[in-house]
């Protein structure tokens, strides 16, 4: 079952999918993201995205 949370007409949140990997690597590579979170590694790599996607598909 897939859920979508609509934040507004431009932003929505949905299930984590393997096709999201490119965007995770692109967006989370910024040091500012690392500086403001406790769990996102820096530098963020494709291996980090693979781990995140795999962990979230287990449930």
KAFENKA-V42945 format. One record per backbone hydrogen bond with DSSP energy under -1.0 kcal/mol. CO is the residue of the C=O (numbers start at 1). NH is the residue of the N-H. Records with the same first field share a line. If there is no record, write none. Layout:
CO->NH  NH
//
This chain:
5->13
11->7  8
13->5
17->20
18->21
20->24
21->25
22->26
23->27
24->28
30->34
31->35
32->36
34->37
45->49
46->50
47->51
48->52
49->53
50->54
51->55
52->56
53->57
//
